């Protein structure tokens, strides 16, 4: 089955170890839109660390092969099944009497936008979203507890001499799925664009969260990101096996990516119908025709206005010439026509206001 979730995994022996006791799972689960992601770290210092990790891997894959109910319950049961398989093998082979491992297992489901995970030990699960790397699991170690309680800084935890001492492991004793204080499990959201990082402490003992974030931000392509994470961990010393698993929730297509329902307001754009659905019909605009009678009416109005003006202001007749009597030497003054002045002006200017196994 080909997954539509880009999933990648790689493990490296590191610079200080001769054998690799890490292993991982990164494969589609029951559909093309979900994936089983697991990082397993065999506990070093005991014979059989690699065997415990391999047994846990096979047990989880077999148990999760067929969906039988609630996914998170199945994942918890799969880890319990792996634990008890290791315990059984320890009892059968005394040379492996102390073998065990730590692990983080997750199911990423792009169809439901959910992430379900189960965790024991000091492997880790991170979610990278909006350039921020969030640690979703807790280290089951003394140093990890102190770091989570802000009693130690990240750098102090990474350099602490007891950072590899774990409080929980898979395989040292039999468990039931409802045993308290064994499994850490949870469910959270897994949204388009999210990147999941599962890793062993061989990575996080060498690189800080900020350094991991920088690689995930600047390096393109999950396979390139894994290679760069492992390379830099080795450059810092590579003191343990290094295992990294990445899974990316794909972003929507180009159209959906640019305009998501949360960003669209109805008033921002007109309603658009699909190409195969006809839009509402509209009557054609009436054709404009020439109407001669309007011209005649206008001319009559103009003539009437002229006549009205003349009636209101008739011209003054010229004064008749008067012949003065011979016996008088005076002349009558001539008549004066009144002068009419008619001017007006307006100014309507207006203004509007501008509107921490890895054992940290």
C-alpha positions as CSV (number, residue, x, y, z in Angstrom):
1,X,0.0,0.0,0.0
2,X,1.3,3.4,-0.9
3,X,0.7,6.1,1.8
4,X,-0.4,9.6,0.9
5,X,1.5,10.6,4.1
6,X,5.1,11.3,3.4
7,X,6.9,9.0,5.9
8,X,10.6,8.5,6.3
9,X,12.9,6.7,8.8
10,X,16.6,6.0,9.3
11,X,18.8,4.6,12.0
12,X,22.6,5.1,12.4
13,X,25.0,3.3,14.7
14,X,26.7,6.6,15.7
15,X,30.4,7.2,16.3
16,X,30.9,5.5,19.7
17,X,28.9,2.2,19.5
18,X,29.9,-1.0,17.5
19,X,26.4,-2.3,17.2
20,X,23.0,-0.7,16.6
21,X,20.3,-1.6,19.2
22,X,17.8,0.9,17.7
23,X,15.1,0.0,15.3
24,X,12.0,1.7,13.9
25,X,8.7,1.3,12.1
26,X,7.4,3.8,9.5
27,X,4.7,2.3,7.3
28,X,1.1,2.8,6.2
29,X,-1.4,1.2,8.5
30,X,-4.9,0.4,7.4
31,X,-5.3,3.0,4.6
32,X,-3.3,5.4,2.5
33,X,-4.1,8.2,4.9
34,X,-2.8,6.7,8.2
35,X,0.6,5.5,9.3
36,X,2.2,3.5,12.1
37,X,5.3,5.3,13.4
38,X,7.5,3.7,16.1
39,X,11.0,4.3,17.4
40,X,12.5,1.6,19.6
41,X,15.8,1.9,21.6
42,X,17.3,-1.3,23.1
43,X,18.5,-0.5,26.6
44,X,22.3,-0.5,26.4
45,X,24.4,-2.1,29.1
46,X,22.4,-5.3,29.1
47,X,22.8,-8.3,26.8
48,X,20.0,-8.5,24.3
49,X,19.1,-4.9,23.8
50,X,19.0,-5.3,20.0
51,X,16.9,-8.6,20.4
52,X,14.4,-6.8,22.7
53,X,14.0,-4.0,20.2
54,X,13.5,-6.4,17.3
55,X,11.0,-8.4,19.3
56,X,9.1,-5.3,20.2
57,X,9.0,-4.2,16.6
58,X,7.6,-7.5,15.3
59,X,5.0,-7.8,18.1
60,X,3.6,-4.3,17.4
61,X,3.5,-4.8,13.6
62,X,1.6,-8.1,14.0
63,X,-0.8,-6.8,16.7
64,X,-1.7,-3.7,14.6
65,X,-2.1,-5.5,11.3
66,X,-6.0,-5.6,11.5
67,X,-8.2,-3.0,13.1
68,X,-10.3,-4.5,15.9
69,X,-11.6,-1.4,17.8
70,X,-10.6,1.9,19.2
71,X,-7.2,2.8,17.7
72,X,-5.6,4.2,20.9
73,X,-6.7,1.1,22.9
74,X,-5.2,-1.1,20.2
75,X,-1.9,0.8,20.3
76,X,-1.8,0.4,24.1
77,X,-2.5,-3.3,23.8
78,X,0.2,-3.6,21.1
79,X,2.8,-2.2,23.5
80,X,1.6,-4.4,26.3
81,X,1.8,-7.4,24.0
82,X,5.4,-6.5,23.0
83,X,6.3,-6.1,26.7
84,X,5.0,-9.5,27.6
85,X,6.6,-11.2,24.6
86,X,10.0,-9.8,25.8
87,X,9.3,-11.1,29.3
88,X,8.5,-14.5,28.0
89,X,11.7,-14.6,25.9
90,X,13.8,-13.5,28.9
91,X,12.4,-16.4,30.9
92,X,13.2,-18.9,28.2
93,X,16.8,-17.7,27.6
94,X,18.8,-16.9,30.8
95,X,21.5,-15.2,28.7
96,X,18.9,-12.5,27.8
97,X,17.5,-12.3,31.4
98,X,17.8,-8.5,31.5
99,X,17.0,-7.5,28.0
100,X,14.5,-4.6,27.6
101,X,13.9,-1.5,25.5
102,X,12.1,1.8,25.5
103,X,9.8,3.0,22.7
104,X,7.4,5.6,21.4
105,X,4.6,4.4,19.1
106,X,2.2,6.6,17.2
107,X,-0.7,6.4,14.7
108,X,-1.0,9.4,12.5
109,X,-4.3,9.7,10.7
110,X,-4.6,12.4,8.1
111,X,-8.3,11.6,7.4
112,X,-9.4,12.5,10.9
113,X,-6.5,14.9,11.6
114,X,-5.7,12.9,14.7
115,X,-2.4,11.7,16.3
116,X,-2.5,8.9,18.9
117,X,0.6,7.8,20.8
118,X,1.9,5.5,23.5
119,X,5.2,6.0,25.2
120,X,7.6,4.3,27.7
121,X,11.1,5.5,28.5
122,X,13.1,8.3,27.0
123,X,12.5,8.1,23.3
124,X,10.6,11.1,22.2
125,X,7.7,12.4,20.0
126,X,7.7,16.0,18.7
127,X,5.2,17.9,16.6
128,X,6.6,20.7,14.4
129,X,4.0,23.3,13.6
130,X,4.3,27.0,12.5
131,X,8.1,26.9,13.0
132,X,7.7,25.7,16.6
133,X,8.8,22.3,17.9
134,X,6.6,20.9,20.7
135,X,7.6,17.9,22.8
136,X,4.5,15.7,23.3
137,X,6.0,12.9,25.5
138,X,7.7,13.0,28.9
139,X,11.1,11.4,29.6
140,X,10.6,8.6,32.2
141,X,13.9,9.3,33.9
142,X,15.1,11.1,37.0
143,X,16.8,13.8,34.9
144,X,13.8,14.1,32.6
145,X,11.5,14.6,35.5
146,X,13.7,17.4,36.9
147,X,13.9,19.0,33.4
148,X,10.1,18.9,33.0
149,X,9.8,20.5,36.4
150,X,12.2,23.3,35.3
151,X,14.7,22.2,37.9
152,X,17.3,21.7,35.2
153,X,17.8,23.6,31.9
154,X,18.0,21.6,28.7
155,X,21.7,22.0,28.5
156,X,22.2,20.9,32.1
157,X,20.0,17.8,31.5
158,X,21.9,16.9,28.3
159,X,25.2,17.0,30.3
160,X,24.0,15.3,33.5
161,X,26.0,12.2,34.4
162,X,22.8,10.3,35.3
163,X,20.8,11.2,32.2
164,X,20.7,7.6,30.9
165,X,19.0,6.2,34.0
166,X,15.4,5.3,33.1
167,X,12.4,4.7,35.4
168,X,10.3,2.7,33.0
169,X,11.1,0.2,30.2
170,X,9.4,-2.4,28.0
171,X,10.2,-6.0,28.9
172,X,11.5,-6.1,32.5
173,X,8.3,-7.4,34.0
174,X,4.8,-8.4,32.8
175,X,2.1,-5.8,32.6
176,X,-1.6,-5.4,31.9
177,X,-3.1,-2.7,29.8
178,X,-4.7,-1.1,32.8
179,X,-1.6,-1.1,35.0
180,X,-1.1,2.4,36.4
181,X,2.2,4.3,36.0
182,X,3.4,2.2,33.0
183,X,2.1,3.5,29.7
184,X,1.9,7.2,28.8
185,X,-0.7,7.6,26.1
186,X,-2.6,10.5,24.7
187,X,-4.5,11.8,21.6
188,X,-4.0,15.2,20.0
189,X,-4.6,17.0,16.7
190,X,-2.5,16.4,13.5
191,X,-3.3,19.2,11.1
192,X,-2.3,19.8,7.5
193,X,1.3,21.1,7.4
194,X,2.2,19.4,10.7
195,X,5.5,17.4,10.8
196,X,6.0,14.6,13.3
197,X,9.4,13.7,14.7
198,X,10.0,10.5,16.6
199,X,13.6,9.9,17.8
200,X,15.9,8.0,20.1
201,X,18.0,9.8,22.7
202,X,21.0,9.4,20.4
203,X,19.6,12.5,18.7
204,X,18.4,14.6,21.6
205,X,21.5,14.0,23.7
206,X,23.5,15.7,21.0
207,X,21.2,18.4,19.6
208,X,19.1,20.9,21.5
209,X,15.5,21.6,20.6
210,X,16.5,24.9,19.0
211,X,19.1,23.2,16.8
212,X,16.6,20.5,15.7
213,X,14.1,23.3,14.9
214,X,16.7,25.1,12.8
215,X,17.3,22.0,10.7
216,X,13.6,21.3,10.2
217,X,13.1,25.0,9.2
218,X,15.9,25.4,6.8
219,X,16.3,21.9,5.2
220,X,13.7,21.0,2.6
221,X,12.5,17.4,2.1
222,X,12.0,14.9,4.9
223,X,14.8,12.6,3.7
224,X,17.2,15.5,3.7
225,X,16.1,16.6,7.1
226,X,16.7,13.1,8.6
227,X,20.2,13.0,7.0
228,X,21.1,16.4,8.3
229,X,19.8,15.6,11.8
230,X,21.9,12.4,11.9
231,X,25.0,14.1,10.4
232,X,24.9,16.9,13.0
233,X,24.4,14.5,15.9
234,X,27.5,12.5,14.7
235,X,29.4,15.8,14.3
236,X,28.7,16.5,18.0
237,X,30.1,13.2,19.1
238,X,27.5,10.5,18.0
239,X,27.7,8.9,21.5
240,X,24.8,6.6,20.9
241,X,22.7,5.0,18.2
242,X,20.7,7.6,16.3
243,X,17.2,6.9,15.0
244,X,14.8,9.4,13.4
245,X,11.3,9.0,11.9
246,X,9.4,11.8,10.2
247,X,5.9,12.0,8.9
248,X,4.3,15.0,7.2
249,X,0.6,15.8,7.0
250,X,0.3,17.1,3.4
251,X,-1.1,20.6,2.8
252,X,-4.2,21.0,0.7
253,X,-4.0,21.6,-3.0
254,X,-3.1,25.0,-4.5
255,X,-6.6,26.4,-4.5
256,X,-7.5,25.3,-1.0
257,X,-4.1,26.3,0.3
258,X,-4.6,29.9,-0.8
259,X,-8.2,30.4,0.3
260,X,-9.3,28.4,3.3
261,X,-12.9,28.6,4.6
262,X,-11.7,30.3,7.8
263,X,-10.2,33.2,5.7
264,X,-13.1,33.8,3.3
265,X,-15.8,36.3,4.2
266,X,-18.9,36.4,2.0
267,X,-18.5,40.1,1.4
268,X,-15.0,39.7,0.1
269,X,-15.9,38.1,-3.1
270,X,-19.1,37.4,-5.2
271,X,-20.6,34.0,-5.1
272,X,-19.0,31.8,-7.9
273,X,-21.0,29.0,-9.5
274,X,-19.3,25.9,-11.0
275,X,-18.7,26.1,-14.7
276,X,-21.4,23.5,-15.5
277,X,-24.2,25.4,-13.6
278,X,-25.9,28.2,-15.5
279,X,-26.1,31.5,-13.8
280,X,-29.4,33.5,-13.3
281,X,-30.9,34.8,-16.6
282,X,-31.1,38.5,-17.2
283,X,-33.4,40.3,-19.6
284,X,-31.4,42.3,-22.2
285,X,-31.3,46.1,-21.7
286,X,-34.0,47.9,-23.8
287,X,-32.7,49.4,-27.0
288,X,-32.5,53.1,-26.9
289,X,-34.5,54.8,-29.7
290,X,-34.3,58.5,-30.9
291,X,-37.3,60.5,-29.9
292,X,-37.7,63.8,-32.0
293,X,-40.5,65.2,-29.9
294,X,-38.0,65.7,-27.0
295,X,-36.0,68.1,-29.2
296,X,-39.2,70.1,-30.0
297,X,-40.2,70.2,-26.4
298,X,-36.8,71.6,-25.5
299,X,-36.9,74.3,-28.1
300,X,-40.3,75.4,-26.9
301,X,-39.1,75.7,-23.3
302,X,-36.1,77.8,-24.4
303,X,-38.4,80.2,-26.4
304,X,-40.8,80.5,-23.5
305,X,-38.0,81.4,-21.1
306,X,-36.8,84.1,-23.5
307,X,-40.3,85.7,-23.7
308,X,-40.7,85.6,-20.0
309,X,-37.4,87.4,-19.6
310,X,-38.5,90.2,-22.0
311,X,-41.8,90.7,-20.2
312,X,-40.1,91.1,-16.8
313,X,-37.6,93.6,-18.1
314,X,-38.9,95.6,-21.1
315,X,-36.5,98.0,-22.9
316,X,-36.8,101.7,-22.1
317,X,-38.1,103.8,-25.1
318,X,-35.8,106.6,-26.2
319,X,-36.8,110.1,-24.9
320,X,-38.3,112.4,-27.6
321,X,-36.3,115.4,-28.6
322,X,-37.9,118.5,-27.1
323,X,-37.5,121.9,-28.9
324,X,-36.9,124.5,-26.3
325,X,-39.0,127.6,-26.4
326,X,-37.3,130.4,-28.0
327,X,-37.7,132.5,-25.0
328,X,-35.9,130.1,-22.7
329,X,-32.2,129.2,-23.0
330,X,-32.6,125.8,-21.2
331,X,-32.6,122.2,-22.6
332,X,-34.3,119.2,-21.1
333,X,-31.9,116.4,-20.1
334,X,-31.9,113.2,-22.1
335,X,-33.4,110.1,-20.7
336,X,-31.1,107.5,-19.1
337,X,-31.5,103.8,-19.6
338,X,-31.0,101.8,-16.4
339,X,-28.0,99.5,-16.3
340,X,-28.7,95.9,-15.0
341,X,-26.1,93.7,-13.3
342,X,-26.8,90.0,-12.6
343,X,-23.9,87.9,-11.3
344,X,-23.7,85.2,-8.8
345,X,-21.0,82.7,-7.6
346,X,-21.0,79.6,-5.3
347,X,-18.3,77.6,-3.5
348,X,-19.4,74.2,-2.5
349,X,-16.0,72.7,-1.5
350,X,-16.5,70.0,1.0
351,X,-14.0,67.8,3.0
352,X,-14.4,64.4,4.5
353,X,-12.4,63.1,7.5
354,X,-9.7,60.6,6.5
355,X,-11.0,58.1,7.6
356,X,13.9,15.3,27.8
357,X,16.6,8.1,26.9
358,X,17.2,10.1,24.9
359,X,18.1,10.3,28.5
360,X,18.4,13.9,28.8
